[in-house]
Amino acid sequence: MNICPLCNGLRNVTVYCSCCQNQMEDKGKITDYYDDYSPYMDIDMMKLADGYPETLIRRECVHLFYCPHCHQEEVKFIKE
């Protein structure tokens, strides 16, 4: 089983906003925002419904990054 280094606190990633160049905040996996129970569902099962068909095969965790300055949101693929 692969693990996401961001979700498990093993690594930090600095992402800069493509609009204003300020540092963005990691808001976690995008699948955690689907409904109230999605954070508790099996991670590999949720990858089948995350809207990105290759994430399970490529072993990537899709994270949402948010810019508190200009309110831009960006999705980044984190290698597990």
N, C-alpha and C positions, 0 to 999 in steps of 0.2 A: 504494500500500500504506500503510495506516495503522499507526501504532506506539503502543504503550501508554507513556505518560509515566512510569509507575512502573517498569515492567519495564526501561526504557531509562535510568533515572536522571535523567530530565529534570525531574522534579517530585517533591516529597514531599507526602504527605497525612497529616494527623493525624486519627486515628479514636479516639473514646472508647468504652469498653465500655458497653453498655446496662444491664449489671447493676451494676457497681461504679464506673463513671465514670472509671476509670484509662485511661491511654493504651494503645492496642493496638499490636501489632507486625504489620507487613505480612509475610506468609509466602509471597507470590508467587501466581502463577496457580493456581487450583484444579485445572486439567487437568494440571499438573506432578506431581500426587500420584496419578494414575490407575495408572501402572505404571512400570517402570524406563526405558522408552523414550519415554514421553509428553513429557518436556521437549525431546526432539529432533525431534518430529513437527511438521509444518506447522501453524502457529497457526490459520489459517482452517479447516483440516480438523478440528482439535480443538474448535473452537467448535461444530461440528455435533454433537458428542458430549458437550458440557459440562453438559447437563441444562437449559439455558436456551435455548429455541428462537429468541429474538430477538437474541442477542448478535452474531451475524454481520451481520445486517441493520442493527442499531443501532450497530455498530462499538464494542462494549464489551468490555473485558477483565475477567474475573471474578477478583477477588483474595480470598484468605483472610486474615483478620485474626484474631490470637490475643491474648488478654489473659493475661499472665504472672501476674497476681494472683489471678484467680478461675477461670482456665482456660476461659473462654468463647470460642467461635469465632463469627465473623460473616463473611458474604460481602458484598462491596461491588462494585458495577459501576463501573468506571473508563472514562470516555470516552476513546477513542483520538483 
